[in-house]
């Protein structure tokens, strides 16, 4: 909340009972639960941290993702890096920001609510 306030960002909560409002996180949480948490008995915090770190590293680097055309994130990142700097997006090709920045000079949460 402090970071959002310092950067004049509006804070939006996911509505109760509406997990589809953040599908990426729900997808990740479901996979982690099904593939790791439901299958592993942790005997200590150190072991839990090590096992989870290994799973996350695999998920983020070596596992193909359908959203990346079934490439691994590492391969996709290398492909993007090889392409060089991105050209400006075509108008309408990318979604706009979810939250708008606060009006210039407005920094307090109360002022943000008042500003709309």
Phi and psi restraints in degrees (range 20) as a CNS / XPLOR table:
assign (resid 1 and name C) (resid 2 and name N)
       (resid 2 and name CA) (resid 2 and name C) 1.0 -63.7 20.0 2
assign (resid 2 and name N) (resid 2 and name CA)
       (resid 2 and name C) (resid 3 and name N) 1.0 -44.9 20.0 2
assign (resid 2 and name C) (resid 3 and name N)
       (resid 3 and name CA) (resid 3 and name C) 1.0 -60.1 20.0 2
assign (resid 3 and name N) (resid 3 and name CA)
       (resid 3 and name C) (resid 4 and name N) 1.0 -45.5 20.0 2
assign (resid 3 and name C) (resid 4 and name N)
       (resid 4 and name CA) (resid 4 and name C) 1.0 -60.8 20.0 2
assign (resid 4 and name N) (resid 4 and name CA)
       (resid 4 and name C) (resid 5 and name N) 1.0 -42.5 20.0 2
assign (resid 4 and name C) (resid 5 and name N)
       (resid 5 and name CA) (resid 5 and name C) 1.0 -64.9 20.0 2
assign (resid 5 and name N) (resid 5 and name CA)
       (resid 5 and name C) (resid 6 and name N) 1.0 -44.2 20.0 2
assign (resid 5 and name C) (resid 6 and name N)
       (resid 6 and name CA) (resid 6 and name C) 1.0 -62.8 20.0 2
assign (resid 6 and name N) (resid 6 and name CA)
       (resid 6 and name C) (resid 7 and name N) 1.0 -28.7 20.0 2
assign (resid 6 and name C) (resid 7 and name N)
       (resid 7 and name CA) (resid 7 and name C) 1.0 -103.4 20.0 2
assign (resid 7 and name N) (resid 7 and name CA)
       (resid 7 and name C) (resid 8 and name N) 1.0 14.0 20.0 2
assign (resid 7 and name C) (resid 8 and name N)
       (resid 8 and name CA) (resid 8 and name C) 1.0 55.2 20.0 2
assign (resid 8 and name N) (resid 8 and name CA)
       (resid 8 and name C) (resid 9 and name N) 1.0 43.3 20.0 2
assign (resid 8 and name C) (resid 9 and name N)
       (resid 9 and name CA) (resid 9 and name C) 1.0 -104.5 20.0 2
assign (resid 9 and name N) (resid 9 and name CA)
       (resid 9 and name C) (resid 10 and name N) 1.0 140.9 20.0 2
assign (resid 9 and name C) (resid 10 and name N)
       (resid 10 and name CA) (resid 10 and name C) 1.0 -77.0 20.0 2
assign (resid 10 and name N) (resid 10 and name CA)
       (resid 10 and name C) (resid 11 and name N) 1.0 148.1 20.0 2
assign (resid 10 and name C) (resid 11 and name N)
       (resid 11 and name CA) (resid 11 and name C) 1.0 -107.8 20.0 2
assign (resid 11 and name N) (resid 11 and name CA)
       (resid 11 and name C) (resid 12 and name N) 1.0 126.1 20.0 2
assign (resid 11 and name C) (resid 12 and name N)
       (resid 12 and name CA) (resid 12 and name C) 1.0 -124.5 20.0 2
assign (resid 12 and name N) (resid 12 and name CA)
       (resid 12 and name C) (resid 13 and name N) 1.0 126.5 20.0 2
assign (resid 12 and name C) (resid 13 and name N)
       (resid 13 and name CA) (resid 13 and name C) 1.0 -89.9 20.0 2
assign (resid 13 and name N) (resid 13 and name CA)
       (resid 13 and name C) (resid 14 and name N) 1.0 152.9 20.0 2
assign (resid 13 and name C) (resid 14 and name N)
       (resid 14 and name CA) (resid 14 and name C) 1.0 -76.2 20.0 2
assign (resid 14 and name N) (resid 14 and name CA)
       (resid 14 and name C) (resid 15 and name N) 1.0 130.5 20.0 2
assign (resid 14 and name C) (resid 15 and name N)
       (resid 15 and name CA) (resid 15 and name C) 1.0 -63.7 20.0 2
assign (resid 15 and name N) (resid 15 and name CA)
       (resid 15 and name C) (resid 16 and name N) 1.0 139.8 20.0 2
assign (resid 15 and name C) (resid 16 and name N)
       (resid 16 and name CA) (resid 16 and name C) 1.0 -55.5 20.0 2
assign (resid 16 and name N) (resid 16 and name CA)
       (resid 16 and name C) (resid 17 and name N) 1.0 134.4 20.0 2
assign (resid 16 and name C) (resid 17 and name N)
       (resid 17 and name CA) (resid 17 and name C) 1.0 78.1 20.0 2
assign (resid 17 and name N) (resid 17 and name CA)
       (resid 17 and name C) (resid 18 and name N) 1.0 11.0 20.0 2
assign (resid 17 and name C) (resid 18 and name N)
       (resid 18 and name CA) (resid 18 and name C) 1.0 -125.5 20.0 2
assign (resid 18 and name N) (resid 18 and name CA)
       (resid 18 and name C) (resid 19 and name N) 1.0 58.4 20.0 2
assign (resid 18 and name C) (resid 19 and name N)
       (resid 19 and name CA) (resid 19 and name C) 1.0 -62.9 20.0 2
assign (resid 19 and name N) (resid 19 and name CA)
       (resid 19 and name C) (resid 20 and name N) 1.0 -20.5 20.0 2
assign (resid 19 and name C) (resid 20 and name N)
       (resid 20 and name CA) (resid 20 and name C) 1.0 -67.8 20.0 2
assign (resid 20 and name N) (resid 20 and name CA)
       (resid 20 and name C) (resid 21 and name N) 1.0 -9.1 20.0 2
assign (resid 20 and name C) (resid 21 and name N)
       (resid 21 and name CA) (resid 21 and name C) 1.0 -70.6 20.0 2
assign (resid 21 and name N) (resid 21 and name CA)
       (resid 21 and name C) (resid 22 and name N) 1.0 -15.2 20.0 2
assign (resid 21 and name C) (resid 22 and name N)
       (resid 22 and name CA) (resid 22 and name C) 1.0 -138.6 20.0 2
assign (resid 22 and name N) (resid 22 and name CA)
       (resid 22 and name C) (resid 23 and name N) 1.0 71.0 20.0 2
assign (resid 22 and name C) (resid 23 and name N)
       (resid 23 and name CA) (resid 23 and name C) 1.0 -63.2 20.0 2
assign (resid 23 and name N) (resid 23 and name CA)
       (resid 23 and name C) (resid 24 and name N) 1.0 -32.8 20.0 2
assign (resid 23 and name C) (resid 24 and name N)
       (resid 24 and name CA) (resid 24 and name C) 1.0 -63.2 20.0 2
assign (resid 24 and name N) (resid 24 and name CA)
       (resid 24 and name C) (resid 25 and name N) 1.0 -45.4 20.0 2
assign (resid 24 and name C) (resid 25 and name N)
       (resid 25 and name CA) (resid 25 and name C) 1.0 -67.9 20.0 2
assign (resid 25 and name N) (resid 25 and name CA)
       (resid 25 and name C) (resid 26 and name N) 1.0 -41.4 20.0 2
assign (resid 25 and name C) (resid 26 and name N)
       (resid 26 and name CA) (resid 26 and name C) 1.0 -62.7 20.0 2
assign (resid 26 and name N) (resid 26 and name CA)
       (resid 26 and name C) (resid 27 and name N) 1.0 -39.1 20.0 2
assign (resid 26 and name C) (resid 27 and name N)
       (resid 27 and name CA) (resid 27 and name C) 1.0 -63.8 20.0 2
assign (resid 27 and name N) (resid 27 and name CA)
       (resid 27 and name C) (resid 28 and name N) 1.0 -47.8 20.0 2
assign (resid 27 and name C) (resid 28 and name N)
       (resid 28 and name CA) (resid 28 and name C) 1.0 -61.0 20.0 2
assign (resid 28 and name N) (resid 28 and name CA)
       (resid 28 and name C) (resid 29 and name N) 1.0 -48.4 20.0 2
assign (resid 28 and name C) (resid 29 and name N)
       (resid 29 and name CA) (resid 29 and name C) 1.0 -59.4 20.0 2
assign (resid 29 and name N) (resid 29 and name CA)
       (resid 29 and name C) (resid 30 and name N) 1.0 -41.5 20.0 2
assign (resid 29 and name C) (resid 30 and name N)
       (resid 30 and name CA) (resid 30 and name C) 1.0 -63.3 20.0 2
assign (resid 30 and name N) (resid 30 and name CA)
       (resid 30 and name C) (resid 31 and name N) 1.0 -44.5 20.0 2
assign (resid 30 and name C) (resid 31 and name N)
       (resid 31 and name CA) (resid 31 and name C) 1.0 -63.9 20.0 2
assign (resid 31 and name N) (resid 31 and name CA)
       (resid 31 and name C) (resid 32 and name N) 1.0 -45.1 20.0 2
assign (resid 31 and name C) (resid 32 and name N)
       (resid 32 and name CA) (resid 32 and name C) 1.0 -62.5 20.0 2
assign (resid 32 and name N) (resid 32 and name CA)
       (resid 32 and name C) (resid 33 and name N) 1.0 -42.3 20.0 2
assign (resid 32 and name C) (resid 33 and name N)
       (resid 33 and name CA) (resid 33 and name C) 1.0 -62.8 20.0 2
assign (resid 33 and name N) (resid 33 and name CA)
       (resid 33 and name C) (resid 34 and name N) 1.0 -49.8 20.0 2
assign (resid 33 and name C) (resid 34 and name N)
       (resid 34 and name CA) (resid 34 and name C) 1.0 -68.6 20.0 2
assign (resid 34 and name N) (resid 34 and name CA)
       (resid 34 and name C) (resid 35 and name N) 1.0 -41.5 20.0 2
assign (resid 34 and name C) (resid 35 and name N)
       (resid 35 and name CA) (resid 35 and name C) 1.0 -90.1 20.0 2
assign (resid 35 and name N) (resid 35 and name CA)
       (resid 35 and name C) (resid 36 and name N) 1.0 -21.5 20.0 2
assign (resid 35 and name C) (resid 36 and name N)
       (resid 36 and name CA) (resid 36 and name C) 1.0 -125.1 20.0 2
assign (resid 36 and name N) (resid 36 and name CA)
       (resid 36 and name C) (resid 37 and name N) 1.0 -60.4 20.0 2
assign (resid 36 and name C) (resid 37 and name N)
       (resid 37 and name CA) (resid 37 and name C) 1.0 -67.0 20.0 2
assign (resid 37 and name N) (resid 37 and name CA)
       (resid 37 and name C) (resid 38 and name N) 1.0 -37.2 20.0 2
assign (resid 37 and name C) (resid 38 and name N)
       (resid 38 and name CA) (resid 38 and name C) 1.0 -76.8 20.0 2
assign (resid 38 and name N) (resid 38 and name CA)
       (resid 38 and name C) (resid 39 and name N) 1.0 -13.1 20.0 2
assign (resid 38 and name C) (resid 39 and name N)
       (resid 39 and name CA) (resid 39 and name C) 1.0 -107.7 20.0 2
assign (resid 39 and name N) (resid 39 and name CA)
       (resid 39 and name C) (resid 40 and name N) 1.0 -6.1 20.0 2
assign (resid 39 and name C) (resid 40 and name N)
       (resid 40 and name CA) (resid 40 and name C) 1.0 -123.3 20.0 2
assign (resid 40 and name N) (resid 40 and name CA)
       (resid 40 and name C) (resid 41 and name N) 1.0 134.1 20.0 2
assign (resid 40 and name C) (resid 41 and name N)
       (resid 41 and name CA) (resid 41 and name C) 1.0 -102.5 20.0 2
assign (resid 41 and name N) (resid 41 and name CA)
       (resid 41 and name C) (resid 42 and name N) 1.0 115.4 20.0 2
assign (resid 41 and name C) (resid 42 and name N)
       (resid 42 and name CA) (resid 42 and name C) 1.0 -88.0 20.0 2
assign (resid 42 and name N) (resid 42 and name CA)
       (resid 42 and name C) (resid 43 and name N) 1.0 134.4 20.0 2
assign (resid 42 and name C) (resid 43 and name N)
       (resid 43 and name CA) (resid 43 and name C) 1.0 -102.8 20.0 2
assign (resid 43 and name N) (resid 43 and name CA)
       (resid 43 and name C) (resid 44 and name N) 1.0 -12.8 20.0 2
assign (resid 43 and name C) (resid 44 and name N)
       (resid 44 and name CA) (resid 44 and name C) 1.0 -160.3 20.0 2
assign (resid 44 and name N) (resid 44 and name CA)
       (resid 44 and name C) (resid 45 and name N) 1.0 164.1 20.0 2
assign (resid 44 and name C) (resid 45 and name N)
       (resid 45 and name CA) (resid 45 and name C) 1.0 -64.8 20.0 2
assign (resid 45 and name N) (resid 45 and name CA)
       (resid 45 and name C) (resid 46 and name N) 1.0 -38.6 20.0 2
assign (resid 45 and name C) (resid 46 and name N)
       (resid 46 and name CA) (resid 46 and name C) 1.0 -62.3 20.0 2
assign (resid 46 and name N) (resid 46 and name CA)
       (resid 46 and name C) (resid 47 and name N) 1.0 -43.4 20.0 2
assign (resid 46 and name C) (resid 47 and name N)
       (resid 47 and name CA) (resid 47 and name C) 1.0 -66.5 20.0 2
assign (resid 47 and name N) (resid 47 and name CA)
       (resid 47 and name C) (resid 48 and name N) 1.0 -41.7 20.0 2
assign (resid 47 and name C) (resid 48 and name N)
       (resid 48 and name CA) (resid 48 and name C) 1.0 -61.0 20.0 2
assign (resid 48 and name N) (resid 48 and name CA)
       (resid 48 and name C) (resid 49 and name N) 1.0 -45.8 20.0 2
assign (resid 48 and name C) (resid 49 and name N)
       (resid 49 and name CA) (resid 49 and name C) 1.0 -60.7 20.0 2
assign (resid 49 and name N) (resid 49 and name CA)
       (resid 49 and name C) (resid 50 and name N) 1.0 -43.1 20.0 2
assign (resid 49 and name C) (resid 50 and name N)
       (resid 50 and name CA) (resid 50 and name C) 1.0 -66.9 20.0 2
assign (resid 50 and name N) (resid 50 and name CA)
       (resid 50 and name C) (resid 51 and name N) 1.0 -45.5 20.0 2
assign (resid 50 and name C) (resid 51 and name N)
       (resid 51 and name CA) (resid 51 and name C) 1.0 -65.9 20.0 2
assign (resid 51 and name N) (resid 51 and name CA)
       (resid 51 and name C) (resid 52 and name N) 1.0 -43.6 20.0 2
assign (resid 51 and name C) (resid 52 and name N)
       (resid 52 and name CA) (resid 52 and name C) 1.0 -65.8 20.0 2
assign (resid 52 and name N) (resid 52 and name CA)
       (resid 52 and name C) (resid 53 and name N) 1.0 -41.5 20.0 2
assign (resid 52 and name C) (resid 53 and name N)
       (resid 53 and name CA) (resid 53 and name C) 1.0 -61.3 20.0 2
assign (resid 53 and name N) (resid 53 and name CA)
       (resid 53 and name C) (resid 54 and name N) 1.0 -40.2 20.0 2
assign (resid 53 and name C) (resid 54 and name N)
       (resid 54 and name CA) (resid 54 and name C) 1.0 -64.5 20.0 2
assign (resid 54 and name N) (resid 54 and name CA)
       (resid 54 and name C) (resid 55 and name N) 1.0 -44.0 20.0 2
assign (resid 54 and name C) (resid 55 and name N)
       (resid 55 and name CA) (resid 55 and name C) 1.0 -64.6 20.0 2
assign (resid 55 and name N) (resid 55 and name CA)
       (resid 55 and name C) (resid 56 and name N) 1.0 -44.2 20.0 2
assign (resid 55 and name C) (resid 56 and name N)
       (resid 56 and name CA) (resid 56 and name C) 1.0 -63.6 20.0 2
assign (resid 56 and name N) (resid 56 and name CA)
       (resid 56 and name C) (resid 57 and name N) 1.0 -41.6 20.0 2
assign (resid 56 and name C) (resid 57 and name N)
       (resid 57 and name CA) (resid 57 and name C) 1.0 -61.0 20.0 2
assign (resid 57 and name N) (resid 57 and name CA)
       (resid 57 and name C) (resid 58 and name N) 1.0 -43.0 20.0 2
assign (resid 57 and name C) (resid 58 and name N)
       (resid 58 and name CA) (resid 58 and name C) 1.0 -63.0 20.0 2
assign (resid 58 and name N) (resid 58 and name CA)
       (resid 58 and name C) (resid 59 and name N) 1.0 -45.6 20.0 2
assign (resid 58 and name C) (resid 59 and name N)
       (resid 59 and name CA) (resid 59 and name C) 1.0 -60.9 20.0 2
assign (resid 59 and name N) (resid 59 and name CA)
       (resid 59 and name C) (resid 60 and name N) 1.0 -40.2 20.0 2
assign (resid 59 and name C) (resid 60 and name N)
       (resid 60 and name CA) (resid 60 and name C) 1.0 -86.9 20.0 2
assign (resid 60 and name N) (resid 60 and name CA)
       (resid 60 and name C) (resid 61 and name N) 1.0 -13.5 20.0 2
assign (resid 60 and name C) (resid 61 and name N)
       (resid 61 and name CA) (resid 61 and name C) 1.0 -125.1 20.0 2
assign (resid 61 and name N) (resid 61 and name CA)
       (resid 61 and name C) (resid 62 and name N) 1.0 -41.7 20.0 2
assign (resid 61 and name C) (resid 62 and name N)
       (resid 62 and name CA) (resid 62 and name C) 1.0 -108.8 20.0 2
assign (resid 62 and name N) (resid 62 and name CA)
       (resid 62 and name C) (resid 63 and name N) 1.0 -14.9 20.0 2
assign (resid 62 and name C) (resid 63 and name N)
       (resid 63 and name CA) (resid 63 and name C) 1.0 -88.4 20.0 2
assign (resid 63 and name N) (resid 63 and name CA)
       (resid 63 and name C) (resid 64 and name N) 1.0 128.9 20.0 2
assign (resid 63 and name C) (resid 64 and name N)
       (resid 64 and name CA) (resid 64 and name C) 1.0 -65.3 20.0 2
assign (resid 64 and name N) (resid 64 and name CA)
       (resid 64 and name C) (resid 65 and name N) 1.0 142.3 20.0 2
assign (resid 64 and name C) (resid 65 and name N)
       (resid 65 and name CA) (resid 65 and name C) 1.0 -118.6 20.0 2
assign (resid 65 and name N) (resid 65 and name CA)
       (resid 65 and name C) (resid 66 and name N) 1.0 134.0 20.0 2
assign (resid 65 and name C) (resid 66 and name N)
       (resid 66 and name CA) (resid 66 and name C) 1.0 -62.4 20.0 2
assign (resid 66 and name N) (resid 66 and name CA)
       (resid 66 and name C) (resid 67 and name N) 1.0 -33.5 20.0 2
assign (resid 66 and name C) (resid 67 and name N)
       (resid 67 and name CA) (resid 67 and name C) 1.0 -67.6 20.0 2
assign (resid 67 and name N) (resid 67 and name CA)
       (resid 67 and name C) (resid 68 and name N) 1.0 -16.0 20.0 2
assign (resid 67 and name C) (resid 68 and name N)
       (resid 68 and name CA) (resid 68 and name C) 1.0 -108.0 20.0 2
assign (resid 68 and name N) (resid 68 and name CA)
       (resid 68 and name C) (resid 69 and name N) 1.0 23.9 20.0 2
assign (resid 68 and name C) (resid 69 and name N)
       (resid 69 and name CA) (resid 69 and name C) 1.0 68.2 20.0 2
assign (resid 69 and name N) (resid 69 and name CA)
       (resid 69 and name C) (resid 70 and name N) 1.0 33.1 20.0 2
assign (resid 69 and name C) (resid 70 and name N)
       (resid 70 and name CA) (resid 70 and name C) 1.0 60.5 20.0 2
assign (resid 70 and name N) (resid 70 and name CA)
       (resid 70 and name C) (resid 71 and name N) 1.0 30.6 20.0 2
assign (resid 70 and name C) (resid 71 and name N)
       (resid 71 and name CA) (resid 71 and name C) 1.0 -95.1 20.0 2
assign (resid 71 and name N) (resid 71 and name CA)
       (resid 71 and name C) (resid 72 and name N) 1.0 160.4 20.0 2
assign (resid 71 and name C) (resid 72 and name N)
       (resid 72 and name CA) (resid 72 and name C) 1.0 -77.3 20.0 2
assign (resid 72 and name N) (resid 72 and name CA)
       (resid 72 and name C) (resid 73 and name N) 1.0 152.9 20.0 2
assign (resid 72 and name C) (resid 73 and name N)
       (resid 73 and name CA) (resid 73 and name C) 1.0 -56.7 20.0 2
assign (resid 73 and name N) (resid 73 and name CA)
       (resid 73 and name C) (resid 74 and name N) 1.0 -37.7 20.0 2
assign (resid 73 and name C) (resid 74 and name N)
       (resid 74 and name CA) (resid 74 and name C) 1.0 -63.9 20.0 2
assign (resid 74 and name N) (resid 74 and name CA)
       (resid 74 and name C) (resid 75 and name N) 1.0 -43.9 20.0 2
assign (resid 74 and name C) (resid 75 and name N)
       (resid 75 and name CA) (resid 75 and name C) 1.0 -66.1 20.0 2
assign (resid 75 and name N) (resid 75 and name CA)
       (resid 75 and name C) (resid 76 and name N) 1.0 -39.7 20.0 2
assign (resid 75 and name C) (resid 76 and name N)
       (resid 76 and name CA) (resid 76 and name C) 1.0 -64.9 20.0 2
assign (resid 76 and name N) (resid 76 and name CA)
       (resid 76 and name C) (resid 77 and name N) 1.0 -42.5 20.0 2
assign (resid 76 and name C) (resid 77 and name N)
       (resid 77 and name CA) (resid 77 and name C) 1.0 -63.5 20.0 2
assign (resid 77 and name N) (resid 77 and name CA)
       (resid 77 and name C) (resid 78 and name N) 1.0 -40.7 20.0 2
assign (resid 77 and name C) (resid 78 and name N)
       (resid 78 and name CA) (resid 78 and name C) 1.0 -64.5 20.0 2
assign (resid 78 and name N) (resid 78 and name CA)
       (resid 78 and name C) (resid 79 and name N) 1.0 -39.3 20.0 2
assign (resid 78 and name C) (resid 79 and name N)
       (resid 79 and name CA) (resid 79 and name C) 1.0 -63.3 20.0 2
assign (resid 79 and name N) (resid 79 and name CA)
       (resid 79 and name C) (resid 80 and name N) 1.0 -44.9 20.0 2
assign (resid 79 and name C) (resid 80 and name N)
       (resid 80 and name CA) (resid 80 and name C) 1.0 -64.0 20.0 2
assign (resid 80 and name N) (resid 80 and name CA)
       (resid 80 and name C) (resid 81 and name N) 1.0 -40.5 20.0 2
assign (resid 80 and name C) (resid 81 and name N)
       (resid 81 and name CA) (resid 81 and name C) 1.0 -65.0 20.0 2
assign (resid 81 and name N) (resid 81 and name CA)
       (resid 81 and name C) (resid 82 and name N) 1.0 -39.0 20.0 2
assign (resid 81 and name C) (resid 82 and name N)
       (resid 82 and name CA) (resid 82 and name C) 1.0 -67.6 20.0 2
assign (resid 82 and name N) (resid 82 and name CA)
       (resid 82 and name C) (resid 83 and name N) 1.0 -26.5 20.0 2
assign (resid 82 and name C) (resid 83 and name N)
       (resid 83 and name CA) (resid 83 and name C) 1.0 -73.2 20.0 2
assign (resid 83 and name N) (resid 83 and name CA)
       (resid 83 and name C) (resid 84 and name N) 1.0 -17.4 20.0 2
assign (resid 83 and name C) (resid 84 and name N)
       (resid 84 and name CA) (resid 84 and name C) 1.0 86.0 20.0 2
assign (resid 84 and name N) (resid 84 and name CA)
       (resid 84 and name C) (resid 85 and name N) 1.0 -171.9 20.0 2
assign (resid 84 and name C) (resid 85 and name N)
       (resid 85 and name CA) (resid 85 and name C) 1.0 -59.8 20.0 2
assign (resid 85 and name N) (resid 85 and name CA)
       (resid 85 and name C) (resid 86 and name N) 1.0 140.7 20.0 2
assign (resid 85 and name C) (resid 86 and name N)
       (resid 86 and name CA) (resid 86 and name C) 1.0 -72.9 20.0 2
assign (resid 86 and name N) (resid 86 and name CA)
       (resid 86 and name C) (resid 87 and name N) 1.0 142.4 20.0 2
assign (resid 86 and name C) (resid 87 and name N)
       (resid 87 and name CA) (resid 87 and name C) 1.0 -79.4 20.0 2
assign (resid 87 and name N) (resid 87 and name CA)
       (resid 87 and name C) (resid 88 and name N) 1.0 159.5 20.0 2
assign (resid 87 and name C) (resid 88 and name N)
       (resid 88 and name CA) (resid 88 and name C) 1.0 -58.8 20.0 2
assign (resid 88 and name N) (resid 88 and name CA)
       (resid 88 and name C) (resid 89 and name N) 1.0 139.5 20.0 2
assign (resid 88 and name C) (resid 89 and name N)
       (resid 89 and name CA) (resid 89 and name C) 1.0 -65.6 20.0 2
assign (resid 89 and name N) (resid 89 and name CA)
       (resid 89 and name C) (resid 90 and name N) 1.0 150.4 20.0 2
assign (resid 89 and name C) (resid 90 and name N)
       (resid 90 and name CA) (resid 90 and name C) 1.0 -67.9 20.0 2
assign (resid 90 and name N) (resid 90 and name CA)
       (resid 90 and name C) (resid 91 and name N) 1.0 146.3 20.0 2
assign (resid 90 and name C) (resid 91 and name N)
       (resid 91 and name CA) (resid 91 and name C) 1.0 -57.8 20.0 2
assign (resid 91 and name N) (resid 91 and name CA)
       (resid 91 and name C) (resid 92 and name N) 1.0 126.6 20.0 2
assign (resid 91 and name C) (resid 92 and name N)
       (resid 92 and name CA) (resid 92 and name C) 1.0 85.7 20.0 2
assign (resid 92 and name N) (resid 92 and name CA)
       (resid 92 and name C) (resid 93 and name N) 1.0 -0.2 20.0 2
assign (resid 92 and name C) (resid 93 and name N)
       (resid 93 and name CA) (resid 93 and name C) 1.0 -86.1 20.0 2
assign (resid 93 and name N) (resid 93 and name CA)
       (resid 93 and name C) (resid 94 and name N) 1.0 -17.2 20.0 2
assign (resid 93 and name C) (resid 94 and name N)
       (resid 94 and name CA) (resid 94 and name C) 1.0 -125.0 20.0 2
assign (resid 94 and name N) (resid 94 and name CA)
       (resid 94 and name C) (resid 95 and name N) 1.0 145.4 20.0 2
assign (resid 94 and name C) (resid 95 and name N)
       (resid 95 and name CA) (resid 95 and name C) 1.0 -68.8 20.0 2
assign (resid 95 and name N) (resid 95 and name CA)
       (resid 95 and name C) (resid 96 and name N) 1.0 153.2 20.0 2
assign (resid 95 and name C) (resid 96 and name N)
       (resid 96 and name CA) (resid 96 and name C) 1.0 -78.2 20.0 2
assign (resid 96 and name N) (resid 96 and name CA)
       (resid 96 and name C) (resid 97 and name N) 1.0 176.5 20.0 2
assign (resid 96 and name C) (resid 97 and name N)
       (resid 97 and name CA) (resid 97 and name C) 1.0 -66.6 20.0 2
assign (resid 97 and name N) (resid 97 and name CA)
       (resid 97 and name C) (resid 98 and name N) 1.0 148.8 20.0 2
assign (resid 97 and name C) (resid 98 and name N)
       (resid 98 and name CA) (resid 98 and name C) 1.0 -74.4 20.0 2
assign (resid 98 and name N) (resid 98 and name CA)
       (resid 98 and name C) (resid 99 and name N) 1.0 -44.9 20.0 2
assign (resid 98 and name C) (resid 99 and name N)
       (resid 99 and name CA) (resid 99 and name C) 1.0 -111.9 20.0 2
assign (resid 99 and name N) (resid 99 and name CA)
       (resid 99 and name C) (resid 100 and name N) 1.0 143.8 20.0 2
assign (resid 99 and name C) (resid 100 and name N)
       (resid 100 and name CA) (resid 100 and name C) 1.0 -90.5 20.0 2
assign (resid 100 and name N) (resid 100 and name CA)
       (resid 100 and name C) (resid 101 and name N) 1.0 149.9 20.0 2
assign (resid 100 and name C) (resid 101 and name N)
       (resid 101 and name CA) (resid 101 and name C) 1.0 -72.8 20.0 2
assign (resid 101 and name N) (resid 101 and name CA)
       (resid 101 and name C) (resid 102 and name N) 1.0 156.6 20.0 2
assign (resid 101 and name C) (resid 102 and name N)
       (resid 102 and name CA) (resid 102 and name C) 1.0 -69.3 20.0 2
assign (resid 102 and name N) (resid 102 and name CA)
       (resid 102 and name C) (resid 103 and name N) 1.0 153.4 20.0 2
assign (resid 102 and name C) (resid 103 and name N)
       (resid 103 and name CA) (resid 103 and name C) 1.0 -56.7 20.0 2
assign (resid 103 and name N) (resid 103 and name CA)
       (resid 103 and name C) (resid 104 and name N) 1.0 149.3 20.0 2
assign (resid 103 and name C) (resid 104 and name N)
       (resid 104 and name CA) (resid 104 and name C) 1.0 -54.0 20.0 2
assign (resid 104 and name N) (resid 104 and name CA)
       (resid 104 and name C) (resid 105 and name N) 1.0 129.6 20.0 2
assign (resid 104 and name C) (resid 105 and name N)
       (resid 105 and name CA) (resid 105 and name C) 1.0 90.4 20.0 2
assign (resid 105 and name N) (resid 105 and name CA)
       (resid 105 and name C) (resid 106 and name N) 1.0 -10.5 20.0 2
assign (resid 105 and name C) (resid 106 and name N)
       (resid 106 and name CA) (resid 106 and name C) 1.0 -91.2 20.0 2
assign (resid 106 and name N) (resid 106 and name CA)
       (resid 106 and name C) (resid 107 and name N) 1.0 117.6 20.0 2
assign (resid 106 and name C) (resid 107 and name N)
       (resid 107 and name CA) (resid 107 and name C) 1.0 -127.0 20.0 2
assign (resid 107 and name N) (resid 107 and name CA)
       (resid 107 and name C) (resid 108 and name N) 1.0 -21.7 20.0 2
assign (resid 107 and name C) (resid 108 and name N)
       (resid 108 and name CA) (resid 108 and name C) 1.0 -85.9 20.0 2
assign (resid 108 and name N) (resid 108 and name CA)
       (resid 108 and name C) (resid 109 and name N) 1.0 145.4 20.0 2
assign (resid 108 and name C) (resid 109 and name N)
       (resid 109 and name CA) (resid 109 and name C) 1.0 -57.3 20.0 2
assign (resid 109 and name N) (resid 109 and name CA)
       (resid 109 and name C) (resid 110 and name N) 1.0 -38.2 20.0 2
assign (resid 109 and name C) (resid 110 and name N)
       (resid 110 and name CA) (resid 110 and name C) 1.0 -64.5 20.0 2
assign (resid 110 and name N) (resid 110 and name CA)
       (resid 110 and name C) (resid 111 and name N) 1.0 -42.4 20.0 2
assign (resid 110 and name C) (resid 111 and name N)
       (resid 111 and name CA) (resid 111 and name C) 1.0 -65.9 20.0 2
assign (resid 111 and name N) (resid 111 and name CA)
       (resid 111 and name C) (resid 112 and name N) 1.0 -34.9 20.0 2
assign (resid 111 and name C) (resid 112 and name N)
       (resid 112 and name CA) (resid 112 and name C) 1.0 -63.2 20.0 2
assign (resid 112 and name N) (resid 112 and name CA)
       (resid 112 and name C) (resid 113 and name N) 1.0 -42.5 20.0 2
assign (resid 112 and name C) (resid 113 and name N)
       (resid 113 and name CA) (resid 113 and name C) 1.0 -64.9 20.0 2
assign (resid 113 and name N) (resid 113 and name CA)
       (resid 113 and name C) (resid 114 and name N) 1.0 -40.2 20.0 2
assign (resid 113 and name C) (resid 114 and name N)
       (resid 114 and name CA) (resid 114 and name C) 1.0 -66.8 20.0 2
assign (resid 114 and name N) (resid 114 and name CA)
       (resid 114 and name C) (resid 115 and name N) 1.0 -38.6 20.0 2
assign (resid 114 and name C) (resid 115 and name N)
       (resid 115 and name CA) (resid 115 and name C) 1.0 -68.8 20.0 2
assign (resid 115 and name N) (resid 115 and name CA)
       (resid 115 and name C) (resid 116 and name N) 1.0 -20.1 20.0 2
